[in-house]
Amino acid sequence: MQPFDTGAAHERILRHVQQLIQLTEDEKAYFLEQLKPRVLRRKQFLVQMGEVCRFETFVVKGCLRAFAVDPKGQEHVVLFALEDWWISDFQSLSTEQPATLYVEALEETHVLQIEKKELEQLYLAVPAFERFFRLKLQNAFISFQNRIFSTISQTAEERYLAFRQRYPLIEQRVPQYLIASYLGFTPEFLSKIRRELATRR
């Protein structure tokens, strides 16, 4: 595995954060002190169903997926996360109840994590971070709401085209069967859609 480049990781997360809030040098230093670097191997779990999720996780490099497993053992992809995305089992993190999701690295992945108790202290020490994470949560809610709306109002082809337009990097890096799971298709049905689209070019 590649070594974790802490300096580059800190620069990346500060650029990301300062798109929404402005920090003093002391606030930057305090924030960075709370972050814990971690490297995940391909197929290693960040979170597993049944354990309590205790970290917010920022993706520095790599790709992860969050998925649930139904009673029949079928996996359902809920979320992908690439560079500059945050991921965790948000319900477990908030309620301190066991996670209902698995979060798995799809490739070697470098992350920065902040534990819930440090996050609460960060809100007190640097109040601007309450706004930052509130905006992130709002954006995540809007994304899930749009996904639900597309599921009930769009054709399968329209859903796939919207996904491809919104997340072009995901399609390039994630296996087709996982994209099919995210969209609620079988891999065979997604292959059929892609073939039909290809014939129209």
N, C-alpha and C positions, 0 to 999 in steps of 0.2 A: 504494500500500500504506500501511496505517496505521503510524505511527511506533511503535517498540518502547518501551513504558513500563517502564523498568528497575525503578523503585521498586515498582510494583504487582507485577511479576514476582517480585521478591525476597520481597515479603510473601507471595505465593502459595506459593512453594516452601518457605519457612520454616514456614508453617502445615502444609503437607503433611508435611514431615520430622518436625515436632514432634508429630505424631500417634503416632509410634513411638519417638522418642528425644528426650531433653532436652539442650539445648545451652546453654553459657554465651554471654555476649555476644561474647567473643573468638572462640569456636568458630564462632558464626554469621558473624562478619566474615571469618574465614579461609575458610569454605566459600563464601561469596558471591564472594570474590575469585577463586575457581577457575572460576567459571561464565562462559560466553561466550554472549551473546545472539545470536539469529539469526532472521531473518524469511524464510519460504518463501512463494513465490507458489503459487497453485493449480496443481497438476500438476508442481511442482518436486520433484526427488528429494532426499531427505535422505541416502539410501544407494542405491548401484546395485550389482547383482550383478557380481562380479568385482573390485571394489575392496575394500580392507581398511577395515572399520568401526573408527574410532578414538575414538568418542564414546558416552557414555551421554547420552540426550536426554530432557529433561522438557518436557512439553507445557504451556505457559502458556495458550495460546489457539489453538483450531483443531482440526483433525482430520486424521489420517494413516492410511494403511493400509500393512501389510507384505504383500508377495505374492511368490510364486515363479512361474516360467514353466517349464512342462514341455517336453520335446523337440518336441512338436507345436505349441508356441507358445501353449498355453492357459494363462491366468492363474489362479492359485489363491490366494485371500486367506487369509492365515494369522492376521492380527491387525489390529484397529483400535485407535487411540489417540486419546482426547479429552483435555480439560483434566485435569491432575493425574495423567496416566499417563506412564510411562517407555517408551521404544521405541528399538530399535536392532536390528542383526543380532547377537544375543547370542553366537552361535557364533563369528562373525568377530571380535567384540570380545575374546572370551576367548582365542582361539587365534592371533589375528593372521594368520589365513588369509583368502583372498578371500571376500567375502560371497556367500551363496547366495540372498539375498532382495533385493528392491527395497523401499525405504520411500519413499512418495510422499505429498505433501500433497494432500488432497481439497478443501481450501479454504485461504485465506490463513491461515498458521499461524505463531505466535510460540513459540519454544522457548528453553530454556536448556540449554547443553551443557557437559559436563565431559569432558576428554580422559582417556584411560586412564592416562597417566603421572601426571596430576594426581590422578586417583582413587586411585591407589596411594599417593601422598603423603598424601592426605586420610586414608586408613586409619591411617597412622602418626601423623599429627598429631592426629586426632580419632577414636580407636578406636570410638566409638559408631557411626560410619558403617559399619563392617563389619557390625554387627548390623542396621542399617537396610537395607542392600542384600541381606544374607542373607535377611531376612524378605520383601523384595520378590521375590527369586528363588524362595523357597519358594512364595509366593502364585502366581507365574506358573506354576510347575511343577504346582501343584494345579489351576489353571485348565486347563492343557493336558491333564492326566490326566482331568479331568471331561469335557472335550470329546471325547476319544477314547472314553471309556466311553459317552457319549450317542450317538456315531456307531454303536457296535456294539450298543446295547441299546434305543434308542428309535426310534419311528416318525418319519418325516419331519415330521409335524405336531407331534409332541411336541418335537422338536428346535427347530422354529421358535418354538413357544410358550415354551420355556425361554429361548431367545435373547431374545425380546421382553420377557420378564419381567426377565431379568438386565440387559439393556442397552437400556432404553427410549430413552435419548438417542441411541444409535447409529442406531436405526431411523428416528428423526426427521430425521437429518442425512446419512445415507448412502444413495446410490441403491440401488434394489431389486436391480439385477443384481449389485452387489457383495456385498450380504447373501446372495444366492443362492449366490455363489461361496464365501463363508465357510462356509456350511452344506453345501456339496457338491451343490447343486441347479442345475438350469437356471433361468433367470429365468421361463420359462413354467411350470415346475412350481411355483415359489414363488407365482406369480400364481394358480394353480389352488388351492393351499392357502389362500391369503388369501380367495379367493372363497367357498370352502366354509365357512370360518370365519364369514364375513360373513352367510351365509344362515342360520346357527344363532342369530343374535342375536335 
